[in-house]
Amino acid sequence: MSSKTLRSLWRSRSFLRSALNNRHVRTANIRCLGSAAADLHIGHPQLLQPPVDLLSEDEQMMKDSVAKLAVEKILPLVRQMDAESKMDQSVIDVLFENGLFGIEIESEYGGSNSTFFVANLVIEELAKVDPSVSVMIDVHNTLLMTSFCLSEADSGTDAFAMKTSAVKQGDHYILNGTKLWITNAEHAGAFFVFANAQPTAGLTVGKKEDKLGIRASSTCPIHLENVRVPETNILGEFGKGYKYCIEVLNEGRIGIGAQSMQHQIAYVATQIEAARLLVYNAARKKEAGLSVIKEGSMAKYFASEVAALTTTKCIEWMGGVGFTKDYPIEKFYRDCKIEYGI
């Protein structure tokens, strides 16, 4: 089940629509983007198969606009948010106001009516300033304004190892269990919970993790104790949660890869460009309706490796000052470690 399918299911659930409306989403009047492939031929009639990194006019406009917004509205708050391990409300507000929380959502539902590829461009530009902000946007757009409650103490993305249970009682399901490392848990208006329906009061958000990096992005355990969930609140077909989970994670890995793109120096520029092309190629294939299981995983793996190598080298090149908080490189070094846990 892709993000487009999830959006369709989302719209059919009144309780989710209510949660969405309560977030008071305000979006800017962003131009509707047409077919990226068709746009790329404008001015380039000789290119029958344009390079994946050749952006259309609308894609470049969005990339530039987000870069400007990140520098002007987010950069001045990066140090404060990292020190306090908290996302500043003004950052969340400006992201909503500019439609970045609903990039692929149709305009009739308050979204920007843009594309999956553009979403990755947005994530890339935000990550250049603060990966905490980019991961919020990535998860938010992939999972439609929810917290994606999958990981547990004994299972990461292995849905078959889950211990959280869902027991049917009448027209409700009773949930019991604990989810760990749940991104956006502090800010989510709804929780997308995976549970075992063949298991051997109340949903509470636990203490926020005091992480090494990506500190302004909240990561918390989710405790489920006899949570009553109406049968009508099930998204998709009963029993196919693992299939849906894998499809969403495959899409999300492309966004995670996009977060690893940072401005670096010439020594690692070739590897950065290679990682960027892997991400862009996976995003283009996803939009074309092709499988991205291999491409998404390769993009995520390689971009993570490049980010770790680049930040390590930058600290070495800068000498002692690279190890201090006077420069942003030490934060990027800490933040990129999150890639190995996803």
N, C-alpha and C positions, 0 to 999 in steps of 0.2 A: 504494500500500500504506500504510494508516494505521497509527498506533501500535498499534491493536488487532490488526491483522494481524501486525505485527512481534512482538507478544507471543506470538501463537500459534506463529509460527515459532521464536521463542526457546525456548519450552517443549519443542519437538520436537528440540532439539539438545543432546545430553548435554554437549558441551564447553562450551557456554554456561551450562548449568545449573550445571556445576561451578564456573565462574568466578563466577557469582552467589553460590553457597553459600560460596565462599571469602571473600566480603566480610563474612560474619557479620552479615547483616542482622537487626536486632532492631526490631520495630515495636510501637508502643503499641496499646492496644485502642481504636482509633478507631471510632466508630459508623459502621455501614454507611449510606451515603447512598442514598436512593431517588431516584425521578424528580424532578428539580429542578422541572420544570414542574408536576407534581402537587402537590408540597409548597407551591409558591407560592400555590395556591388555598386552602390552609388559613388560615382567618381572613380571607380576601379573596374571598368567593364572588362579589362583584360584578365582579371583574376577569377577564374572559374571556380577555384577552391581557395578562398582567402585564408591567410594565416590565422590561427586561432587567437593570436594576440592583437590582431588588427581590429580596433574598436570602431563601432559606428559613431555617428555624431552624437546621438542620444546617450550612448554608453559612456563616451568621453565626457559629456556634459555632467552626467551623474557622478562619475569618478572625481572630476575636478570640484564639483560642488561639495561632495562629502569631505574631500581633503581640506577644503577651505573651512568647512564647519568644524572639523576635528581640531584644526590648529587654533581657531578663534574661540570655540566654546568649551572644548574638552582639555586641551593641553594645559591651560592655566590651573586646572584642578587635579591633574594626574598625581602629583606628589602628595597632596592632601588626602585624596581617596586611597592611595596606597598605604599611607601612614595610619589612617583611621580604619582601614579594611572595610570601607563602606562606599557604595555608589552615591554620588551627590544627586539629590533630587532634580536639580536644574539640568543635569546631563540627561536623565530619563525624560524630562519634559521636552527638551529640545529635539531629542530623537523622535518622540511622538509627533511633535509639531511638524517635523520634516518628513513624515511618512516612512521612517526607517524601521518601524516595528511591524509593518505590513507590506513589505516590498512586492511580494507576489500576489497579495490579496486583491481581488477585484475592487474597483473604485466604489461600486455600489455598496460594498460592505466596509468602506472606510479605508481601503488600502491604496497603494500606489499603482496597482495594475501593471507592474513591471515584470521582469523575468528572473529566472533562477541565476543566470549568468551575471546579471546586474547585482543581484544580492551578494555574490561573491566579490564583485568589485568593491561594493560598499564595505564588506568585512575586511578586505585587504587594506583599504584606506584608513579605516578606524584602527586597525591593528598597528599601523605605523606610529600611532600616537599613544594608544593604550589598549593592549589585548584584553583587559578586563571588560572594556566597553564592547569590543568586537565580539567576544564570546557571548555576551548577553544578546547582541543582535543576531548572531548566528543561531543560537538555541531558540530564540524567540521566533525567528522566521521559519526555522525548520519545524518547530513543534507548536506553532500557533498559539502563542501567549500562555503556555502552560509550563509547569516543571515536569520534565521527562523522568519519571520515577522508575528506574530499572535496576540500578546497581544495588547490591547488598554486600554484607560482610564476606560471604563465601562465594559471591558471584558478581562479576563485572558485567560484561555484555553477554554472558552465557545465560540466556533466559531459561534454559532447561534446569539450571541449578538453583533457581529461585526458591526461597522458603516462605515468602509472603503468600498467604492463602486467601482464596475467595470462595466462600461457602454460600450456596444459594438458600435463601429462606423466603419463600413466597415470591414476591415480585422484586426482592432486593438481594444483593450480595453482601455478605459480611466480610470485611477485609481485616486481616491481622498480620502484622509484620513490621519490619523496619527497613527503610531505604537509606542508603548512604551516598554522599558526594552528589547531592542533587542541586544542579545549577539553577540559579534564579529562584530558589525556594523562598527567599524573603520577599520577593516582589510578585510572585505568580498569583494570578486571579483564579486559576484552576490547576489541578494536578492530574497528569496523564499517568495512571498507575498500572504497572504490569504485575499480575498476580497469578499464582498457580490455582487453577480451578479444581484440581484433584489432589488436595493436600493431605498429608498424613494428619474505647468508645470515644472512637474519635481520631481525627487526623491532627497531629501536632508537628510543628517544625522544631527540630532540636537545635542545640547550640551550634552556631556557625563555626566552621573549621577555620583555624588560624593558619592560613596557607603560606607557603614560601613565596609564591607568585600569584598573579591574577587576583590580587587581594580585594579589589573593589567589587569583583563579581562574587555574589554570595553563593556559598556551597554548604549545604546543611543536610543532616540526616532527617528523614521523614518517618515518624512513628505512626503505625496504624493499629488501632485497638478497637475491635468490634465496630468498624466503620460500615454503616449501612449505605449501600449504593443501589439505587433503583435499576432494575434490569434495563430500562429504557436508556440509561446513561452509558451503556456499552457502546464503544466506538468500533465499527466494523463488525465482522462475523465472529461469533463466539468460537473459541478454540483456535483462532488463527493469530493470536497475539505475537508469537515468535516470528512468524512471517512478516507481520507489520513492523515489528521492532527492527529486524535486519534491514528492511527496505529503507526505513527512516534513517538508521545509522549509516547506511551506505551513502545516502545523500548528505548527511551531516559531516561525514569525513572530508568531503570536498570543501566545505566551509572552513573546517578546522585547518586544512591545508592552506587556504587563502590567508588565514591569520598569521602564518609564518613568514609572510613577505615583508621584509623590512629593507630600508635603505642601508646598504652596506658599501664597502669600498671595493676596488677593482679586483682584489685577490679572489673574492668569492662571488663576483658578479655573474660569472658563467653558471655556477651552480644555482644561484638565486633565480636566474632566468629560466633554467631548466625546470626548477620546481614550479615556477609560475606557469610555464607552458603545460606541465602535467595537470595543474589545477584547472586552467582554462579549458584544456581538452576534455577533462572529465565533465566540467560544467556544460560545455557545448553538447557532448554526447547525451548527457542527462536530458537536456532540453529537446534533443532529437528523438527521445523515447527509447534510446538504446540502454543496454545494461551497463552499469558503471561499477559493478562489484570489484573487478580487477583494477580499473582505472582510479576509482575513488580511494581504494586501499593504497595503491602505489603513490598517489598524490599526497595522501596524509603521511605515509611513511617517509618519503623523500623530503618533503617540505619540513617535517619535524627534524630530520637529521641535519638539513641545511641550517635551520634556525639555531640548533645547538652548536654546530661548528662555527657559524658566523659570530655569534655572541661571545663564544669562548675566545676566538681569535681577536675580536675587538678589544676585549679586556686585556689580553696579552699585549696588543699593540699600544694601548694607552698607558701601559705601565701601572704604577701605583694608583694614579687618579682614576683608572678604570674600575678599581675596587671600592671606590667611595660613592656616596650618594649625591655627590656634586654633579655627576653626569648621569644621563638616563640609561647608559649601557648596562649597568648592574641590574636594573629592573627588568630589562628585556632578557637578560641572562636567567634571572629567576623565573620570569613568566613563561619562557619557552619550555621549561621542564614539565609543564602541565600536559604537553603533547604526548608524553610517554605514558600518561595515566588514562588516556582516552581510547 
